[in-house]
Amino acid sequence: MSRKKKKPLKAWGEVRFSVIGRLLASPPESGKLQEEIEKLAHQSWLHPVSQKHVHFGASTIERWYYRALNSDNPIDALERKRRSDAGSTKAMSEALLAELEKQYGRYPCWSYQLHCDNLQALTEKRPELGESPSYSTVRRRMIGKGWRRKKATRRKLTHGQNKAIKRLEQREVRSYDSSHVHALWHLDFHHGRLRVADSQGRCHTPIALCVLDDRSRLCCHIQWYLNETAEVLQHGLTQAFQKRGLPRSLMTDNGAAMVAQETVNGLLALSVIHEKTLPYSPYQNGKQEAFWGRLEGRLIAMLPRREITLDYLNYATQAWIEVEYNRTVHKDTGISPLDRLLAGPDASRPCPDTAALRLAFTVRERRTQRRSDGTVSIRGVRFEIPSRYRHIDHIYVRYRSWDLSRAWMVDPHEDTLVTALYPQDKIKNAQSRRRILMPEAPEDISHKDSDTEPPLLQKLLSEYASSGLPPAYLPYHGGKG
């Protein structure tokens, strides 16, 4: 049976005043007071704690009447008084409280009852600590100190997990809302509960990628996939951009897909601030976590329990998002996400075209061009450089690690697209078709004007002859002089 929630002490004063209030407002005639009190004793009244109808005795009502009669504020006079020892902490000695603190530090996952039983055993062993406290005293003191029971873990916590736990204990947690729609988006992955079947009959656990707007709670885009990769993130996030526009910032956790180089470069290229939550701190993305509960409780609960396909799951999800979720009043904002989005103010920016989005979410690296065949190597795959760029030694390329069917050559200074690059096709090259190359340097005509002296040599000879000095050497005639 659950423990009833206690009402404030003032509630008793209000109930008692409702009983005797009419006697104060319309005092009975002399000799009629006891008769009126008896009438009130036969009536039923609503108990302030149990909310059940009860009767109060005549003597009790009479005591309330005389207590309120000479008071300037009858309700204050009729309310229940706090215990004289309320708020005092004399039940546990300082030494015993110090032992409880050490015990909690070693075993934070223990229940209050287990802490109480261990204190009882400790006081029996060490009587100088004082009398063993009751369970309610131990529980009250631990709650007052903030020593709440922590969740037990079977494996040893890492350094990062311990650091996150201490940070949560030492720093307050506050809810927040952005001042503009599209000023902050939340992105996260969620492993679903249902199983989906692929075309080969194999079953998989689907993973949902969802993007939410912070202020309006609007679902910008949601889609189910079979894995959690940077390629999946780029596929879903670019759809959100194309639907709603570019946000000012995006909050994610520190998953591998979120910190991949393609993701980081893409957000920088689009001038979107990438806010990452602290490690092991999912509460910082609490709006996203609350959305998953609603998704599972509403949509997933309605889906058939038979094996469904990924296409059907995505189609049903889109229907639920656009028809129900985005148009239903949100309990936190008091307005539907779509209406709050339209109310603004709006901080979004226009979304670039698909080609620009594809180029943004890539890795940018420098490669050295091979002079022998005009290629560069990207992750073990050779890409051919157009012959008009064969004079460039260092090529700056952009590529996606999950799709090496194409790469892009970019300007090293402006980072703009120069040309698309494709893998080397050696079978096609074996057909002996070759383009005629334009010469990189002027044609060598040294054999045509070999008798003509270069300008600098002509200048040196002229200046030396004008000096009037004889040649500063002696000719050699082979031993004849």
C-alpha positions, 0 to 999 in steps of 0.5 A: 500500500502506498504511503499517502502524501501529507497535506500542509499544516495549513490545510487543517486550519482551513478545514476546521475553519469551515466547520466553525466559521458559521458560528463566528459569522452568525453567533448563536443566541444565548444558550443556543451555542451547544445546540448548534455545536451538536448539529455540526457534530452530526454533519460529515466533513472532508478529511484533508489527508484521506479525502474521506467524509468524517465526523468530528466530536462536539467537544472537539468542535467546541475547543476549535470555536473558543480557540478561534473566537479571540484570534485575529486570524482564526485559520492560523489559530486553528492550523496544526502546530509543528512539533517542537523537535521538528528540524532538529538533528539530535537523534544521531551523534556526530561520530555515528553520522561520520561512520554513516558517511564512510559507509555510504562512500564505500557502498553507495548502492546499498538500500536505506534499510541495509545502511540502518542494519549495518549501523545497528551492528556497528553500535553493538560492536562499538557502544561509544558511538551511541544508541542505534538510530531507527530506519526513519532516522537513517533515511531522513538524515541520508536524504537530508545530506543528499546521500541517495541510493545509486544504481548498482553496476556489475562492471567497474566504472571507467574513469570517464564514467566516474568523472561524469557521476561526480560532475552530476553530483556537484553541478546543478541541472537546469532545463532550457529552451532556445529563444528562436526556432532552428537556433538549436537542433538535437540529433540522436540514434535510438535502438528500437524494440521491434524486429524488421525483416529484410528481403533475404528473410533475415531479422534486424533490430532497427535504429532510428535517427531523429532530428528535433528542434529545441524550441518548438520540439518539431521533428525535423526528420526521422528515419529508421536504418539498420546500422549507425554510421557516418553515412547514415547520419549524413543521409538523414541530416541532409534530409532534415536540412532540405526539409527545414533549412539550416540551423545555427547549431546542432547538439549530439553525443560523442558517438563514432558517427557524430565525431567522424571527420565527414560529419565535422567537416560538413557542419563546419562547411555549412557554418553549423555549430556542433555542440557535443554533450559531455561524456556519459551525460545523456540528460543534457540531451533530455528533450531527445530522450523524452521523445523516444519514450513517446515514440515507443509508447505511441507508435511502436505500441500500435504496430503489429507484432509480426515481422515487419519490413523497414519500408513499412516501419519508415512509412508508418513513422512518417505518418505518425510524425506528420499527422499526430506528433507535430500537430499535437499540443506538447505538454511542456510548451502548451502548443503544438510543435508546428504552431510554435514553429510558425510563431517564430522567431526563426533563425534558420538559413536557406539550404544549399543544393544537393551537390553542395551538401554532398561535397560538404560532408567529405574528408579533405586531404592532400595527395601527391600526384604520380608523374608516371600515370597521373593518379593519386591514391585514396584509401588504397584506390587510385584516382585519375587526375585529368591531364590538364592538371598533370603539372600540379604536384600536390592535389587537394581532394575531398572524398567520403570514406563509405563511397569511393566511387567518386572523389572531388579535386578542390582548390587549395585556397578557396576550397571550391570544387575544381573537378570530379575524380573517378577510380582508375579503369585499367581495363578501359585503359588497355584499349590503347586510346590516349588523348593528345597532351598539350605541351607543358613547355615551349618547343625546343628550337635550340638546333635552329638558332644554335649560332645565336648567343643568349642576351646575357652572354652578349652583354658580358662579351660587350662590356668586357671588350669595351674595357680595352683590356687584353684577355686575362689568360695565355693561350696554350698551343700544345708545347710550341711556346 
